[in-house]
Amino acid sequence: MNDPHEVHTPPPAPAPKRRFRGWVAAGTAAATVALVAVTAVANAATTAGTAQAAAAAVPAPPAGFTLTWSDDFGAAAGTGVNTANWKYDTGPGSSFGTGEIETMTSSTANVFHDGNGHLALRALHSGTDPRAGWTSGRIETQAATFGAEPGGVVRMESSLQQPDVTTANGAGYWPAFWMLGSTLRTGTSWPTSGEIDIMEDINGRSSTFGTLHCGVNPGGPCNESTGLGSGERPCAGCQTGYHTYAVEIDRSKSPEEIRWYLDGALYFTLPATRVDATTWANAVHHPFFIIYDLAIGGGFPDAFGGGPNAATVSGGQLNIDWVAVYNKGPGTVPPTNNVALGKPTTASSNEGGAGCPACATDGNLNTRWSSAFSDPQWLQVDLGQTYNITNVALNWEAAYGKAYKIQTSNDQLTWVDVAATTTGDGGTDVWNVSGSGRYVRMYGTQRGTAYGYSLWEMSVNGTPGTNTGGTLVSQGRPTTASSTENAGTAAANATDGSGSTRWSSAFSDPQWLRVDLGAVMNVNKVVLNWEAAYAKAFQVQTSTDGTTWTTIYSTTTGTGGVQTLNASGSGRYVRVLGTQRATNYGYSLFEFQVYAMTCCTP
């Protein structure tokens, strides 16, 4: 998990991929219709009941998305597609440029509704030559309007059952759910126009491939005609049951990326940085149209053993339960006043032990935090004082949270939920919230992958709030100083709770006064009651060991009198470090009061 982009993807399979499957206008020859009529009768018994499972409803949109378009294929049994939504791609497979050998038709022997909420694409064979006599189906959406706006995200998803064949009887089968750039319909050539393959399997291998095709063919920045892809991924049970396949184009983050999902689990991420900006824009920055097809033969099956052959069964079907397009608008990008940037950040765990919680609040999209591979896990940022929080954004790496909460706290003991989801899908999640607190955390309860939780960035937006809570924890605690003016102005006088006793230092710079709180505490306020000899320039600092100090407040324009400072930090020791006196005398404090919340740093 060291690569900053494809951190969870094993190396692609060594065999070459495919190809050009460009759009071809519809048209069916009379000879093809006759062939279909013969093969339909001969093979009807082969697939009877294949697509009879109960149909599922189109799911509600994932968190942050809205439903743009869908089809649940609820038409009567034996009917063809709704041509208001779909068009047939017909003709010989050789015209698609991929080496396919089938003929695509609009016949209901090849493309039909089963009456139970599914659409089936069926491949049929006639004759004795396994390399001839095949018909099948290919359809595409009429609309070519499905895409991500600048700053937005689009998700295309479908529930499918791959053909119920195996490597023993499925050589040559090539089902696919994919999409092509709309610009292909207006004259831009392939692969410049872009192609995103959401699901492909070949030869009954019970697997899936996800691929982007772009640039020029052959070769070019996208290694055509292979493309840039996930390689072969296992898809157990995908021949015998319905599974969901999805792709997201995310233009809300930098760099932009495309993500592939199987049954809701992210398995491949392709960042825009894999190619040059022009190639990416030509392939991705436009709408797409969706395509389903069941090809027979061709370059891709040939790369994995070839087919069809004498054992290849006729009648296999690609069954489609539903398809949906979801969009997340550009208004969901996070605001820019990130108050978490550079603030102390901790986590429940770190992958490999070392980890980098601060990498999620450093403003760098090339660094990340990742947790152990278990639930629950959290990432927490200390904003340094109470904020009225209006927005929290999570920029997920490939290992995302499916179920998580955004929580706030003032003391790290009591946490308040300000946002929650059980349908997280990775990418960039932006939450507009209403809450307050010094501490903000992502609390994950269910991972979206087998890995942990991983964030490129967690940003928090808000405005400073009042920070007057806390308990006085310094009074009567051991107090020391760099020097004392005389025996009557001892360091302990500044923490004895009396306004008539004081500490005063030698008449030189620098000087300090330090109190030991007895344990690490979350300091949220410091009150300095100065005598006439006050500090013009000073710092308030915290330390866990009395050696290494962190500055939580600093000024060069001290005014004396009583100063109440919303100075927040964690430490056992707190000190005032004077660097410039306002008078010719030393530094002198009637009282040095430190307030803290009730919880200590974990």
N, C-alpha and C positions, 0 to 999 in steps of 0.2 A: 504493500500500500504506500509506495513512495512516489509514484508518478502523480503529479498534481491534478491530473484530469481523469484518466481511465484507471483509477486506482483499484477497482474491483474486477477488472476484466482479464481473464486468462488469455494467452496468445491465441489469435485466430487460427482456425484449421489451415493446414498448409495447402490444401487443394485450391485451385483457382475458382473464383466465383464467376459471375456473368457480366456484362451484357447490355443490350438495348431492348427495352420493351415499350417502345414509343407508341403514341396514340395513332390509331388507324381508323378511318371513317367506316361506318357500318355498311354492310352489303352482303347478301347471302345468295349464293348460286343455287339454281334449281337442283343440280346434282347433289349438293350437300343436303338439301331437304329430304331427298329420296333416301340418302344414306342414313340419315337420322331416323326415318320412319322404320327402316329395317332393324337397326340396332336397338331401338327403343323396345320393340317387342321381344327381341332375343334376349335382352338383358334386364328386363323389368324385375324378374324374380331375384336377381343378384343383390339388389339393394333395397328390397322391400323392408320398410320399417326403419331404415338407417337413421332418418332425421325425426324420429317420433318423440324424442325427449321433450318434457314440458318446457315451454318458452319462458324466459326470464324477462322482467320488465327492464326498460332502459334505466340504469341507475341514476340517482340524484347526482348533481354535479359535485366534484370534489371541493374541498374547502377553498373558498376564494374564487371559484369558477362559476360561470353560468352556462346553461345549455344553449347552444347555437342552432343545432340541427340534429335530427336523429331519424332512424327508421327501425321499426320493430318487426317488419315483414309479417304482418298479421293478415295477409290476404287469403283468399280461398284456395283450397287444395287444387293443384294442377294448373294454376294460372301463372303467367309470366310476370316480369317486373312491372312496377308502376313507372310508365315512361315519362311521367311528369318529374320523377326524381332520378331515373336511371336511363342509360342508353346501352344498347348492345354493341360490342365490338365483334364483328363477324369477319369470316374469311379464313384462309389458310394460315396456320401458325408460322409458316415460312416468311410471311409478310411482316412479322413482328421483329425480325432481326436477331432472334435468339436461338435459332435452330430447332424450334418446336416442330412437331410433325402432325399435330391434331388440326382439325378444322373447327373454328368457333362458329356457333350457330345461335339463332334466336329461338330455336324450337323449345317447347316445354319438355321435350325429352332430355334436354341438356340444362335448362335453366327454369326452375319452377318453385312455387311455394308448396309446402307440404300440408298446409291447413292447420298446423300446430304452432305457428309463429316462427317458422324458419324459412329461409330461402336456400335452395340447394343448387350447386353447380355440379353436374354429373358428367363424367367421362365415359364414353361408350365405345366399344370396339366391335367391328365386324370383319369377317374374312379370316384367313389363316396366317397372314403376314403380320407379325407383331409390330412391325415398323410402318404399317399403313392401315387405313380404315378407321382411324380414331376421330370422334367428334367430342366437343366439350363446350364450355361456356365461359364468357368473359364479359363483365359489365363495368361501367364507370358512371359516376354521378354526372347529371346534366350540369349541375353547378360547379364552377371552378372558383369558389369564393372562400375556401376554408384555409385560414392562415392566422398568423400572429401579427397584431399591430406593432409598430415600434413601441418598445417599452412594455409589451404585453406577452401573454403566453397562450398557445393553443394546444389542445390535447385531442387527438383522434384515437378512438378506441372501439374495439369490436369484440364480441363474444363469438368464438368459432369452434367448430370441430373439424380437425383435419381429416382427410380421407382415411377410413378405417382399413388401412393396408399396412403391411409390414415390409421389411427388407426382402422377405422371401417372395412376396407376390406384388410388391409395389414399385418395382424398378421403373423409372421413367415418370412417375407421378411428381408434379411440381405445383402445389397449391400456393397462392400468394394473396396477401392483403397489403396494398401499397398505395402510393400516390405520386402524381406527377405535377410539376409546376404549371400553373395556368398559362405561362408565357409560351409553352409548347403549342398551345392552340392558336397562338397569334404569330407564329413564325420563328420563335427562338429554337435553335437546334438542341437535340439531346447530346450530351448530358448537361450542357450549359444551363438549361432550364431547371435542372434539379429533379431528382427522384429520391423518394424516401421509402424504403421497403420496411414495412412494419412487421410482417410475418412471412417467411418463406420456409418451406420444407421440401426435401427431395428424397425420392426413392423409399418412402416409408420409414425414414430414419428416426422418427419421434424426436425431432429437434426443431429449432427455429433459428433464423438468421435475421439480424437487423443491419441495414446498410444505407448509406448516403452515396448517391451517384452525382457527380458534379464535374465542372471543368471541361476538358476536351477528351476526345476518344480517338486513338488509344493513348494511354499514359496520362500525362498531365498531373496536376497537383492532387488529383483524387484517385490516381492509380487505376484508371479505367482500362478494361471494362470490369475490373474486379470491384472498384469502389472502396470506400472507407467504411469498415463494418465491424461487427462484434465477433465475427467468426461463428462457428456452429455452437449453439447452446442447447443443452438437454431440455426436453419438453415432455416429461413423463406423463403418460395418459392423454396426450393431446390428440391421439388417433381415436380414442374410445370415449372421450367426453369433451364438454365445452370448457374452454379456457379463454381468458381475456388477453388481448394483445393491444398495446397502446404505444403511441409516440407523442412526445411533447417537444414543441419548438419554443424555446424560452428566449425572448428578446428583452427581458426585464433586467438582465444581469450583464455584467461585463467580465469575461467575454461571454457572448451569447453561446447557447449550446442546444443540442438535440439529445433527448433522453428516450431510451427504449425500456418498456416494462412488459413483464409476463406475469399475469395474475396479480397485478398491483406491485410487484417487486421490481425495482430498478435493476437492470442487468448490464446496461451499456450507456455511456455518456460520451458524446462527441463535441468538443468545444470548437468554437469558431477559429481558434488559433491553429488548428490543424491545417488550414489552407490560408491563402492570401485573402484580403478583405474583399476584392472584386469577385473572386470565385464564390465566396460565401454569400455575398449579396445577390449574385445572379441566381444562385441555387435556392436561397431561403427567403429572401425579402420580397415575397409575393404570395398570393393565395395558391392553393392546390386543388386538384380534384382527386377523388378516391376511386380505386380500382380493386375489383376482385377477379381472380381468374384461376382456372384449374388447367394448367398446361400439361402436355404429354411430351416427353423427350426434350432435347435441347442441350445447350452448352452447360448449364448448371448441373442437371442430373448426370451428364456425361463426365463431369469432373469428379463425381463420386461413384463411379462404377458403371454408369450408362443405363440405358433402358429406353423404351420397354423391350421386354424379351418374351420368350414363349410362356414364362410363368406369370407374367403380369396380368392381373385380374381386370376384367371390364366392370364398369359400374361404380367405381369409387366416387365419393362425393365430398366436396367442401361444403359444409353446412354452416349457415350464418344465422345466428340468433338475433343480434341487434348491432347497430352501429351508431355512434354518437360523436359529435364534435362539441367540445367545451372550450370556452374562452375566458381568460382573465385579462381585464382591460389594462391599459397603460396607466390608469389612475392609481394602480396598486403599487407603484414603485415607492420606496420609502423616502421621506423628506431627508434633507441633508444636514440638519443641525443635530449631529450624532453626539449625545452627551456621554455615551459609553466609550468613545474613542480614547484608547490609551489608558483606561481606568483599570485598577487591579481586578484581575479575573481569575477565578478558581473553578475547579470541576470535581465531580465525584470520583472520576478516574481518568486515566490517560492510556491510550493504546500503546502497548509496549512498555509502559511504566514511565517513560520520559515525558512525552506529550507536550502540548503547548496551548494551555487554555487562553493565554494572552494573544495567541495568533488569531483568535476569533474577534478580537476587539482592537486590532492594530491597523485597520483600514487597508490591509493588503489582501487582495483576492487570490494571491498565489500561496498564501499560508493558511493553515487550518488547524482546528482542534479536532481530535477524534477520541472517542471513549473506548473502554473495554467492551467486549462483545456480549453484553448482558443487559437486563432491565432490572430496576430503573436506573437512569443516569441523569445528571444535571450539569449545566454550565451556568455560572453565577458571576455577575459583574457588580462591583461596588462603585456606585456613582459618586461617592464621597460626601454626599449630603442628600437630603430629601428632595425629590423632584416630583412635580405633577406630570405624569407620563401620558403621552398622547399617542405614541406609535412605537411598535417594536417590529423589527424586520429580521428574519432568519434567512440567510443565504446558505442553503444546504449543499454540501458535497454529495457524492453518490450515495453515501450511507446516511439516510435521512430518518426523521422521526415520523412514524405513521400516527401514533397517538402521543400527544404531549400537551403540556400546559405552559402558559406564560404566567409567572407569579411575581408578586412584589412583596417586600418586607421592609420594616424599619429596624428589626432586631435579629433577623435570621432565625428566629424561633417561630413566629407566627407568619404564615404565608397566605396571601390573598390571590385567588385566581382572577386574572383579568382577560384571559383568552384560553381557549382549549379546542382541540380537535381530535377525532379518532379516524380521520380520513386523509391525513397528510400524505402528499405525493412527491415531496422533494421540491427542487427548484428554489424559488424565492417566495417565502410566505411573508406577507405584510399584514400586520394586525393594527387596526385603529382601536385604541383602548382608552379607558378612563380609569386612572388609578394613581396612587402615589407611593413612594418608597425610596429608600436609599439603595436597596438591593433589588436587582431584577434577575430572574433566572428562567432558563428553559428547563423544564422538568419532564423528561421523556419516560413514558411508561410502556411503549411498544415500538420496537424498531421496524423500519420498513424493509430491511435486508437482514441477512445473516450476520452482518458486521455490526459495529457499534453505532453511535451517533457521531456525525461529523459536520462541522460548520466552518465555511470559509469566513463568514462574518455574522455577528449579532450586533445590530445597531439599536439604539434607544433614543427616542426623541421626547423632549419635554422641557418644562421651564422650572427654575428653582422654586422650591416651596419652603415653607417655614420649617425650621429645624430646632425647635425649642424643647423637644422631649429629652428623655434621658435622666440618669441618676447621678448625683454628685458622688464621685468615687475616689477623689483625691484627699479629702479631709482626714487628717490624722495619719496619713500614710507616710512611710519613710521618705524624707526629702533631703537632697544634698545640693551643693552648689560649687561652682568653680572657685569661689572665694567669698569671704564675708568682710564687711567693713570693720566690725568689732564683735565682741561676745554678745552684745545685746541685740544684734541683728542677724541671728542665726537663720539658716535656710528653713528650718521647721516652722518658723513664725509665719511663713506664707501659706501654710496648709493647716493652721491650727483653728480656723474658723473665727478668729478674732480680727476685727477691723482696726484694733488699736496697736497691734504688734506688726512688725514688718521684717522682711529680709532686705539687706542692702549689700552690694558687692564692693570690691575694690574699685578705684577710680581709673579704670582702663578698659580697653576693648581687646578681644571679645570676652563676654562672661555668660554663664548659664546657670539655670536653676532647674533641678530635675526631681520628679516624683516617681516613686515605684508603686504602681497600682496593685501589685501582688499577683496579677494574672493578666494574660492578654485580653484586652477588652476593645470593644468597638466604640471608639471615642467619637462623639458627635458635636461637642461644644466645649469651648475653653473661655473662661472669664478671667481677665487680668485687671486687678484693682491697683493701679499704680500710685505710688507716693509721688512727690514733686520731681524726684529724679527718675525720669521714665526713659524708655527706649524710643529713639526715632526710627531705627532700622532693627528689625528682629524677625526671627522665625519661630514657629511652633513645630516641633518635630516629635515623631513617635519611633519606638524601637521595640523589638521583641527580646533583644539580648543586651541592651545597654551599650552596644558597640556600633552597630549599623543603624543609621538614622534616616528616616523618611520625612521630608518636609510636607506638612499639611496646611500650613499658612505662612505667608511671607509678606512683609511690607517694608518700605523705606520711608514711609510718611506717617509714622506713629504719632498719635495725638495725646497720649497720656490719659489720665482719668480712668474711668471704668470702660474697658473694651470687652464686648461680648462677641466672640468669633465663632461662626459656624464652620469650625475646622474639624474635618472628619478623617479618621484613619484608624488602623488597628495597631495595638501595641501594649506592652506591659509598662513601658517607661514613656513618660511624656516630659518634654523639657521646653523651656523658653531659652532661645539662644540669641543674646543681644550682640549686634555687630556695630552699632553706632549709638552713643549716648546723646540725649537731647540737652544735657547740661554738663558742667565740669565735674559733677559728682559721678557716682557709679550708677548702678541700676537698683531700683528699690520697689518692692511689691508688698502692699498690705496683705493681699490674698491672691493665690494662684489656684483657680478652681477648674477641675477637669470633670466633665460629664460624659457618661457612656450609656449605650443601650444595654439591656440586661443580658444579652447573649455574647458569648465569646466566639472568636474566630474558630471555625472547625479545624 
